[in-house]
């Protein structure tokens, strides 16, 4: 069940913020960091899902792996007032999202020749 931000403990708010920053960097990373860094990071996230069958940060902000298929993405959407299909969203995130982002990064930087803005 989705919690509202007011019900998070101080520690949960910190971890949720870290998780949110990680999500933002996953989406903006192809433009900011070299493809070598981004592909490594995406690979580590994919490995986490394969090895542990969960996102390790979820439990740090009160989101346990459970039958309701909650993810940080479903939490964010629900905090914004949307009601995504949690099961489909979780399947997409765990199986396709980071592969798509890695391929996009390679196309953007290697294929199209765009340099990262930072390093």
N, C-alpha and C positions, 0 to 999 in steps of 0.2 A: 504494500500500500504506500502511496506517495505521502511523504511528510511535507509540511510546509517549512520554509526556511526558519521561521520563528521557533519551531519545535526542535531544531538541531542543537546539540550541545556545542560549546565553543570548539572542542576538538573536532567534532563532525563538520562544523562550518569550515575549519581550516582545511581538512581533507577534501571536502566538497569543492572548495576554491582551488586547491591544487589539481583536482580531477578536471575541473572546468578549464583551467589553464592548459592542461594536457590536451583536452579535446580541441580547444582553440588552436593550439600549436599543431595538432595533427592536420587541421584544415588549412592553416596558413603556412605551415612548414615548407611546402614545395616552393614557395616564393621567397622564403627567408633563409633557408639553410641548404647546403649542398645535397645533391641527390645521395651521396654516399652516407651522410648522416641520417637522412630521412628514411632511406631504404633499411638501414640498420635498425632504426627505432620502430618502424612498422613491422619488421621481422620479429623483433623482441615482443611486441604486443601480440602478434599472431602466435608466437611460441607460448606465451602466457596462456592464451586460450586453449591451445592444444595440450599443454602439460598439466595445467591446473584446472582446466574446464571452467574457468571463471576469470573475472577481472579482479585482481588483488586489491585495488583501491576501493572497490564498492563497499566492502564490509567496514572500511575505516570511516565511512560517513553514514553508517546505519543502513546500508542497502545490502541485505543478505541474498545469496543465491537461493532462490526459492521457486516454487511452482508458479508464481505470478509473472515471471519473465521480466522483472524490472531490470533496467539498465540505467546508466547515468543519462543516456539519451532520452529514454522514456521519462525519467524524472524531470529533465529540462523541458521537454515538450509539455508535460503536465503542469509544471510550474507556470508555463506561458499560456495555459488554458486549452491546450490541444489534448486529444485522447487517442494516441496512436495504438495500433494493434501491437501490443508488446511482444507477442511471440514472433511475428514477422520481423519487427524491428530488431529484436535480439538476434535472430537468425542472420539477418543481413549484416549487422555489425560484426558478429563473431566469425562469419564465413567469407564475406566479400569486401567490406568497407576498406580495410587496411591494404588489401591486395590492389583494389582500385586506386587508392591514394598513392601507393608505391608506383604503379604503372603510370599514373598521371604525372608524378614527379619525374620519372624517367623521360616521358614524352616531352614535358615542358622544358627540362633542362638539357637533356642529351639530344633528343630529337629536334627540338625547335631552337635550341641554343641559348635559352634565357639563363642568365647568371643569377644566383641567389642574391638577395639584397644585403644579407649580413655576412654569412660565410658558409 
